[in-house]
Amino acid sequence: MKKVCSNGHTFEKSSNCPICPICEKNNRPKDGFLSKLSAPAKRAMLHNNIQTLEQLANYSEQELLQFHGFGKKSIPILQESLTAIGLKFKE
Protein backbone atom coordinates (compact mmCIF):
# COMPACT_ATOMS: atom_id res chain seq x y z
CA MET A 1 0.00 0.00 0.00
CA LYS A 2 1.54 3.31 -1.08
CA LYS A 3 1.38 6.16 1.46
CA VAL A 4 2.49 9.78 1.69
CA CYS A 5 3.54 11.31 5.02
CA SER A 6 2.90 14.88 6.14
CA ASN A 7 6.41 15.80 4.96
CA GLY A 8 5.63 14.59 1.42
CA HIS A 9 7.66 11.36 1.51
CA THR A 10 6.15 8.49 -0.49
CA PHE A 11 6.63 5.03 1.01
CA GLU A 12 5.21 1.51 0.87
CA LYS A 13 3.68 -0.24 3.90
CA SER A 14 1.80 -3.52 4.00
CA SER A 15 0.19 -2.61 7.33
CA ASN A 16 -1.85 0.32 8.61
CA CYS A 17 1.19 1.68 10.46
CA PRO A 18 1.35 5.43 9.78
CA ILE A 19 5.08 5.82 10.58
CA CYS A 20 7.10 7.09 7.63
CA PRO A 21 10.41 5.16 7.44
CA ILE A 22 12.15 8.12 5.81
CA CYS A 23 11.13 10.53 8.58
CA GLU A 24 11.98 7.89 11.19
CA LYS A 25 15.49 7.51 9.78
CA ASN A 26 16.00 11.29 9.57
CA ASN A 27 14.83 11.76 13.18
CA ARG A 28 17.03 9.00 14.65
CA PRO A 29 19.27 10.38 17.43
CA LYS A 30 22.98 10.24 16.56
CA ASP A 31 24.12 9.65 20.14
CA GLY A 32 22.84 9.04 23.65
CA PHE A 33 20.80 6.15 25.01
CA LEU A 34 17.89 6.70 22.60
CA SER A 35 20.23 6.12 19.64
CA LYS A 36 20.87 2.57 20.87
CA LEU A 37 17.18 1.55 20.87
CA SER A 38 15.01 0.16 18.10
CA ALA A 39 12.63 2.61 16.47
CA PRO A 40 9.53 1.28 18.33
CA ALA A 41 11.33 1.38 21.69
CA LYS A 42 12.58 4.90 21.00
CA ARG A 43 9.05 6.04 20.12
CA ALA A 44 7.78 4.43 23.34
CA MET A 45 10.32 6.43 25.35
CA LEU A 46 9.46 9.70 23.63
CA HIS A 47 5.70 9.05 23.82
CA ASN A 48 6.09 8.67 27.60
CA ASN A 49 8.26 11.82 27.87
CA ILE A 50 11.46 9.94 28.72
CA GLN A 51 14.30 11.86 27.13
CA THR A 52 17.02 11.65 29.78
CA LEU A 53 18.54 8.86 31.84
CA GLU A 54 17.44 10.68 34.99
CA GLN A 55 13.83 10.47 33.78
CA LEU A 56 14.35 6.81 32.84
CA ALA A 57 15.55 5.99 36.38
CA ASN A 58 12.06 6.89 37.66
CA TYR A 59 10.66 3.75 35.99
CA SER A 60 10.95 0.06 36.86
CA GLU A 61 11.70 -2.55 34.23
CA GLN A 62 8.14 -3.84 34.55
CA GLU A 63 6.69 -0.36 33.96
CA LEU A 64 8.79 0.05 30.82
CA LEU A 65 7.69 -3.33 29.49
CA GLN A 66 4.09 -2.12 29.62
CA PHE A 67 4.80 0.58 27.03
CA HIS A 68 3.52 -0.15 23.53
CA GLY A 69 6.49 -0.92 21.28
CA PHE A 70 8.93 -1.59 24.13
CA GLY A 71 10.39 -5.08 24.50
CA LYS A 72 12.73 -7.14 26.67
CA LYS A 73 15.72 -6.62 24.37
CA SER A 74 15.83 -2.93 25.30
CA ILE A 75 16.25 -3.52 29.05
CA PRO A 76 19.97 -4.51 28.99
CA ILE A 77 20.76 -1.61 26.66
CA LEU A 78 19.11 0.86 29.01
CA GLN A 79 20.56 -0.79 32.12
CA GLU A 80 24.07 -0.37 30.71
CA SER A 81 23.43 3.32 30.01
CA LEU A 82 22.05 3.89 33.51
CA THR A 83 24.93 2.03 35.18
CA ALA A 84 27.47 4.10 33.25
CA ILE A 85 26.31 7.23 35.10
CA GLY A 86 25.61 5.58 38.46
CA LEU A 87 21.85 5.19 38.14
CA LYS A 88 19.51 2.19 38.07
CA PHE A 89 15.88 1.35 37.37
CA LYS A 90 13.30 2.05 40.08
CA GLU A 91 12.83 -0.97 42.34
Secondary structure, 3 states (H helix, E strand, C coil): CEEECCCCCEEECCCCCCCCHHHHHHCCCCCCHHHHCCHHHHHHHHHCCCCCHHHHCCCCHHHHHCCCCCCCCHHHHHHHHHHHCCCCCCC
